[in-house]
Amino acid sequence: MTGCGPTCLAMAYVALTGRSDLSPADAGALSERMGCASSDGTAWAFMTEGAAQLGLSAEELPADELSVRRALVAGRPVICSMGPGDFTSTGHFIVLAGIDEHGRLEIRDPNSPERTAKTWDFDTVLRQCRNLWAYSAA
């Protein structure tokens, strides 16, 4: 499946613009048109170049708690490319959506209502991240 990357970018778009004119399928079609979709998943380039096509600004972040915390507190959703661990056995994209009152990450996992429903400590998530991007409306 290659739907998690476009779905995450669609979630960031809706969260930042308040608009509902981009579905995950629309984002997937954009990824295909840009040559970013393959049987291996979505190319990382889609997280920046696809975002720009949608009027979003993407900034690569280091996988450290302070950088992620600053982005989330500023209202910038963060998309993570996850490696093997709690979220995937191969590769997967999730959205870091916020921080709860206990200082734990609120995530949106397009493949799992169960993982989305719980909160996560920063270390657990960040040690499984391969790359992160913070988004803002351009």
C-alpha positions in Angstrom: 0.0 0.0 0.0 1.2 3.5 -0.8 -1.8 5.4 0.7 -0.4 6.4 4.1 1.9 9.2 2.8 -0.8 11.0 0.8 -3.3 10.5 3.5 -1.0 12.1 6.1 -0.3 15.0 3.7 -4.1 15.4 3.2 -4.6 15.5 7.0 -1.9 18.2 7.4 -3.6 20.2 4.6 -7.0 20.0 6.2 -5.7 20.8 9.6 -3.8 23.9 8.4 -6.2 25.3 5.9 -9.6 24.3 7.4 -10.6 23.3 3.9 -12.1 20.0 2.9 -11.3 20.1 -0.8 -8.5 17.6 -0.7 -9.2 13.9 0.0 -6.6 11.2 0.6 -7.5 9.9 -2.8 -6.8 13.4 -4.3 -3.5 13.5 -2.6 -2.7 10.0 -3.8 -3.5 11.0 -7.4 -1.2 14.0 -7.0 1.6 11.7 -5.7 1.1 9.5 -8.8 1.1 12.5 -11.2 4.4 13.7 -9.6 6.0 10.3 -9.9 6.3 9.9 -6.2 4.2 6.7 -5.8 5.7 3.3 -6.3 5.1 -0.3 -5.1 7.6 0.6 -2.4 5.5 3.4 -1.0 5.6 7.2 -1.3 8.8 9.0 -2.1 10.0 11.4 0.6 10.1 14.1 -2.1 6.3 14.1 -2.0 6.4 15.4 1.6 8.1 18.6 0.5 7.3 19.0 -3.3 3.7 17.7 -2.9 3.2 20.0 0.0 4.4 22.9 -2.1 1.9 22.0 -4.8 -0.8 22.2 -2.1 0.3 25.6 -0.9 2.0 24.3 2.2 5.5 24.9 3.5 7.4 21.9 4.7 10.5 22.0 6.9 12.6 18.9 7.6 13.1 18.4 11.4 15.8 16.6 13.3 14.4 13.6 15.3 14.7 15.3 18.7 12.0 16.1 21.2 12.7 19.9 21.4 12.3 20.4 17.6 9.1 18.4 17.4 7.7 20.0 20.6 8.4 23.5 19.2 6.6 22.7 15.9 3.6 21.2 17.6 3.2 24.0 20.1 3.3 26.4 17.1 0.4 24.6 15.6 2.5 22.9 12.9 1.6 19.2 12.3 4.6 16.9 11.8 4.6 14.0 9.4 7.0 11.1 10.3 8.4 8.5 8.1 8.5 5.5 10.4 10.8 2.5 10.3 10.1 -0.9 11.7 8.7 -1.0 15.2 5.3 -0.2 16.8 3.8 1.3 13.6 5.1 -0.9 10.8 7.3 -3.8 9.8 8.7 -2.0 6.7 7.8 1.6 6.4 4.8 3.9 7.2 3.8 7.5 7.5 2.0 9.0 10.6 1.1 12.5 11.7 2.1 13.9 15.0 -0.9 16.1 15.7 -0.3 17.5 19.2 0.8 17.1 22.8 -1.6 16.1 25.5 -1.8 17.5 29.1 0.7 14.7 30.2 3.3 15.7 27.6 2.6 12.7 25.4 2.3 12.8 21.6 -1.1 12.6 20.0 -0.8 10.9 16.7 -3.0 10.2 13.6 -2.1 6.8 12.1 -4.0 6.2 8.8 -3.7 2.5 9.3 -4.8 2.2 12.9 -7.6 3.7 15.0 -6.2 1.8 18.0 -2.7 3.5 17.7 -4.4 6.8 17.0 -6.6 6.5 20.1 -3.7 6.3 22.5 -0.9 8.8 23.3 2.8 8.1 22.9 6.0 9.1 24.6 8.4 11.1 22.5 11.2 8.5 22.8 9.1 5.6 21.6 8.1 7.5 18.4 11.3 9.4 17.7 13.6 6.4 17.9 11.5 4.7 15.1 11.4 7.8 12.9 13.5 7.9 9.7 12.6 11.4 8.8 10.2 14.2 9.9 8.6 17.3 8.3 6.8 20.1 10.0 4.1 21.9 8.0 2.7 25.4 7.8 0.4 27.2 5.4 2.7 28.9 2.9 
